[in-house]
C-alpha cells in the first residue's frame, strides 16, 4: 500500500514535536505555542532547493540538519529564544530509506536548536525543504539591523570561509588534505548553532545579522539599515586552520568575505563593550554608506 501524506508525517516526524512551550503539536489543523508573560513572537522562513542550496547527492541527514540551522540562524541574529518550527517538504517520491535518514538528521537539529517540529506539509515535486521557525523576544528588546552607530566595533563569531571552501572542494576546484577536507565538509553540512550567543547579545549589541550570503553582503545590510559605513579589515578575519592551509591568501579572503553559508553572527558593539568569547573584531562603523574592505571582490551570494 503506497504511503500517504499523513502516514509519512506520523511515521517520520510526529515524535519530534515535544517542547516546553508547545501546548499542541503535530496532528491537528494548527499547532499551539505558548508565549511567556512579557514576550513577543519572532518568526522567519527559509527555503533550500536541491542543486541550488546544496548538492543533489548530499546525504539526507545533512540536508535536514543544515536546513534547520539555516532557518534557526535568523532567530539567533534577532536574539530570540527558540520555540518551535514547521517543515514543508517537497519530495520527488516517497523514498523510505531517504526519509529514514532525513528524519534522523532532523531529530539531531531539533535537539541542537531546541526547536520542536510542530507542523508542516508534504507534497510531490523537486526536492525542496522549507523551514519556518518561531522564537520569543522580550517586549522591549531585540537585535535589529538598524542600530549601528559610528565608532561601534564590528565582530563576527567563529570562523569564516569554511563553507565556501567546502563547496569548492565538492565541485573539484580545490583538493585539501583529507583531515582538512573532513573539517570543511562538517562545517558546510553541520553549521554552528549560535542561538545562545544571540540571546547573550540582547541589550548589548547595537545591530546584528547572520552571515548567510557572505560577510560583505550581510554587513552591507547592517550598513544600509543603519545609515552608516562599515569598514572591514581583511587581515583580522578569523580563519580556521583547515582553511589556512590553502596556498592563496587572496582566495582565502575571497571565501571569507564573500562565500556565504557560514551561519555565524556579525554584530556591532559600542566601543567600550567587551566581546563575548569566541568572537573576533573585524572592523569598525563609520559615517557614510556601504561596506569597504579594500579588496575588489563580489559582495556575496545573489539569489537572482
N, C-alpha and C positions, 0 to 999 in steps of 0.2 A: 504493500500500500504506500503510495507516494506521500512524502512528508507535507503537511500543511503548514501555513504560516504560524498558526497557534501552537502546533506541536513542536516546531523548531524553537519558538520563543520559550516554551515551557521546558524543553529538554536542555537547552544550552544556556539560557540566560536568567531563568526565574530565580535561581538561588543567589544571584548577585545583588539583590535589592535591599538587603537589610542595612539599616543605619540608624543612628541615634535621633536624627531629625526627620525620619521618614515615618509618617502615620499610615500610608497606604502605598504599596509599590506595584510591581508588575502584576497584571491580572484583571484590572478594571479599566474603565474608559479613561480615567485620569489618575495620576499619582497625586498624593497629598503630602506636601513638605511643610514642616513646621519651622517658623522663624521664632527666635527668642525675642524677648522684650528689648526694644531699642535697636533692632536690626532692620535692614532693608535688603532687598533681593538684587543680586548681580547675576547676569546671565550672558552667555556668549555661545556661538555655534561655529564649528569648524568642519570643513569637508575635505576628504582626501580621496583622490581618484587614481586608480591603478595606471601606471605608466606616466603619470604626471607628478604625483607627490611621493610615490615610492615605486621601485622596480616591480614589474609584474610577477617576477619569480621570487619575491620576498616571502619569507616564512609567515604563515598566518598569525602565529603568536606575536611576531614582531610588528606586523601591521596593526594588530589590535592595540598593543601597548603604546606604540608611537602615536596612534590616532587619539587616544585618550589624553596622553601627556600634552600633545599639541593644543588640544582644547583647554585643558586644565591650566596651561601656561597663561592664558588670558586672565583666569581668576587670580593667579599669582601676581600678575602685573598690576592688578587692582587692589591687592592686599585682602582679598576675600577669603573667608573661611569656607571650605568646600562643603556642599550639602548633598548633591546627587547629580546624576547625569541621565540623558536619554541617548539612544543609539538608533539611527536609521541605517539599515544595512541592505544594500542592493547587491544581489548575487547573480552571476550567470546561471548557476544551477545550485541545487541543494546538495552539496558535496559533504557527506557526513564526516569524513576524515578532516577535511578543511575546517569545518565548523567546530569539531572537537578541539583542534589545536588553537583555533582562533579564540574560542571561549576560555582556554587556559591562559593565553596572554591577556585577555580581557580581565580575568579574575586577578591576575597579578597587578594590573593597572588600577583596578578598583581598590585593592588593598593599599598600594603605594600612594595613591592620590586621595584616599579616603572619600571616594565618590561612588556610592552605591548606584547600581543601574536600576532606575525606577520606571523605565518605559522606553518605547521606541516603535520601530516599524521594520518589516522586512518586505522586500519586493524583488522581482526578477529584472535583471539588466546588467550593464557593465559594472564591474566591481567598484563600488563606491561606499565609503564609510563616512557618515555624518554624525558627529558627537555634539550634543548640546549640554553645556554644564551650567549648574546653578550654584551660587555661592551667597554668603551672607556678609554684609558690611555694617559696621556701626553707623547709626543715622548721621553722625557728624563727621565721619571720616571716609576716606577712600583715596587710593593712589590714582591720579589723573595724569594725562599727558601735558596739560596746560599750565602747570605751576612753576616751571623752571625760571630762575632769575639770574641775571648777570652775577658772576663770581661764584655761583654754585659749582661744585665739583661733580664730574660725571664718572660713574662707576659701572662696572659690569661684574656679574657673578661668574664663577667657574672659569672655563677657558673657551676661546672662540676659534672657529675654523675647522673643528674636528669633523663635523657632519659633512661639510663641503668636501673635505679631503677624502672622507669615506666614499662619497658619491663618485669622486674622480677615480678612486680605486675600483669601484664596482663597474665603472664604464671603461676600464682599461687604460686610463690616462696616466696612471701612476702605479708603481709596484713597490710599496713599502715592505720592510721585513715583516715576517709572519706575526710577531708579537705586537708590533705597532699596528698592523692591519687589523688584528683582532680587537684592539682597543678602539680604534677609529670606528669599526663597524658597530661595536657595542654602543658608542656614543650616538651613532645615527639611528640604530634600531631601538635603543632604550635611552631616550634623552633624560636629562635630570628633571626632577620634580622640585620646583622652587617655591612651593606654596607657603612653607613656614617662613621663608625669607620675606615674601610679600607681606605677610601679617606683621613681621618684625619691623618693617619699614613704615607702617602706618604711623602718622604723626611725626615722622622724621624726614622722609623723602619729599621733595617738592614736586617731583614728576617721576613717572616710571612707565616702562613698556617692556614687553618680552621680545627677545631677539629671534624672530621667526623668518624675516625676509633679508636679514643681514644687518650688521651694526649701523652702517651708514644710512640705509633706508629707514630703519626704525628710530635711530637718533634724529633723523630728519623729521619724523612725525612729531617728536617732542618739540623740536625747534619751531616747526610750523604752528603747532597748537599754543606754544608759549610766547611766540613772537620774539624769539631770540636766535642767536647763532651758537652753534656748538662746535668747538674745535677739538678734534680727536688727535692724539699723539700716537702714531703707529708704533713707535718704539716701546710704548707702555702696554701694548696689547698682551693679554695673558694667553700664552701658547703652551699646549701640553707637550710633554717630552716626546710623545709619539709623532706629533706634527712637526716638532722642531728638527727632526732628522732629515726633513726634505732639504735638498741641496739649494733651493732658491728661496731666499728670504722674501723676495718680491712676490713669489707665488703664495707663500705662507700668509703674507699680509693681505693679498687679494682674497684668499679664502676667509680670513678672519674678519675682514671689513665688509665683504660683500656676499659671502657664501650663503648665509641663512641656515635655517633648521637647527640652530644651537639650542633654542628654548631656554637660554639664560635670561636674566633680567638686566636691563640697562636702566639706571636711575640716577637722579640728581640729588645731592645733599648740600645743605648750606656749608660754607667753608669750614666752620668750626665743628661740624657734626662728624663724629668718628664713623668709619665704615664698618659694617658687620664683617666678621671673619670670613675669609674665602672670597672676598670681593677686591677688585683692583681698580684704582683710579686710572682712567684712560683719557680724560680730557677736562675741559672747563667750559662753562657757559659764558658767553659774551653778548654785548649788544650787537644787533644786526639780524641777519637771517641766514638760514641754510646750515649746512654742515661742511666743514673744511677739515681735511686730513692731510693735505699736502701731496696727495697721490691721485693721479687721474685714473680712476677705475670705475666700472659700472656701480651704480648705487646699491644694487641688490636684486633680489628676485622680483620679477614682474609677472602678475597673474594674466595679463592680456597684452 
